[in-house]
Amino acid sequence: MFARGPVRARRVAAAAVTLAVSFALLAGAGRAGASDGGDDSGRLVDVGGGRRVLLDCRGSGSPTVVLVSGTGGASDEWTHVADAAGSGAGLKPDPSAVLTTLAPFTRVCAYDRPGTTRLDGTPNRSTPVHQPTSAAAGAEDLRAVLAAAGERPPYVLVGASWGAMVASLFARTEPELTAGIVTVDGASPFLKDTLTPAQWSAWMDRIRAMDQGQGLEVPDYPAAVREVRAAPAPPPDLPAAVLTSDHPWDLGLGGRSTWPAWLAAQQRLAGDLHARHVTDTDSGHGIAVEQPRRVADAVRDVGERARAGQER
């Protein structure tokens, strides 16, 4: 979720509104090279309707781990880490990043949602769609790209920030395809309850103001909350982990801090998913780039529990 120049300015403004407060403190860094030529370093997948989505899959094994970025974030976020986190030094490609750490152990995929931006500040090459976008649209796109690419289920879904809404809805509506779920300081449908009505209204106003008709990703949070709450509950035995930031940050809505509401919503999310709740993360909102090892460890734990369940 880090870009340069004019695109970076738009992305930072969006991030401040859409749960990327700590991300916005880091400057954009050049991204590692990736191709669209059909190999596993990234390929454009035809999902029908004249649309294509870029998918980056590496490694082998089961269950397949699927990484779902936060608002505006493309797949290359999962191959980068914070360079001297907290110093404003930006991001760098690194073998310790989540995707590259997991690839030696199992199959792992990340993808560029429509309207997201690469770390070099350029739009991704996935076909644009109408914005705002809902969790249901994101979950359907995810199902379509994995199926079209021939990626084999079951999947461990890993959702960061807004990506957690997409991952959670996918897990609820596609239980036969889902082996586990990990949220990474993920957007919680319970935040609507833990924020005050005035805070929620102010946040929704700011999100709506993000839509400048330029095709950048804008999440429809009210629709997502309705979609997740209307979906079946996840099975109580589904392996799950909820990672929560422990460095306080704020949505910047004015008035009292939103940090206590964020923590309360995370606690409710962990209960709803029957999840192991990891609160000792030594991180702000950007856990995946600030503490990628903690994310990778949680994913591997969920994957191992999923494999053990399959064997039984």
Summary of the structure (lengths in Angstrom):
residues: 312
radius of gyration: 17.5
end to end distance: 39.8
largest distance: 53.0
contacts: 1133
relative contact order: 0.17
helix: 38%
strand: 18%
